[in-house]
């Protein structure tokens, strides 16, 4: 009997917490959230295309490219660009630096965005 009451209370608290978190996490109308996500999605696609062009020009064709992001509580985004190409580490340090600089120049300029490049 005690266990059933405890389970029902726990389920109720989880339900209330889950419903309230959705409203707090978004903090803006759904239409604006979708528009914001579509805007960043477009920027991300263009960024990846530019990255691939830079890598192709540097001779790193068919590189594995992955872009991930973390959205902080204040709305800022931290992007991590992971690039996999075994030939990168065979390049001279100067060539590696030129590629990194070119990749930094590709990054889109949006408020509160930070970019990190990672080669493996």
Secondary structure by P-SEA (a helix, b strand, c coil): caaaaaaaaaaaaaaaaaaaaaaaaacccaaaaaaaaaaaaaaaaaaaaaaaaaaaaacccccbbbbbbbbccccbbbbbbbbbccccccccaaaaaaaaaaaaaacccccbbbbbbbcc
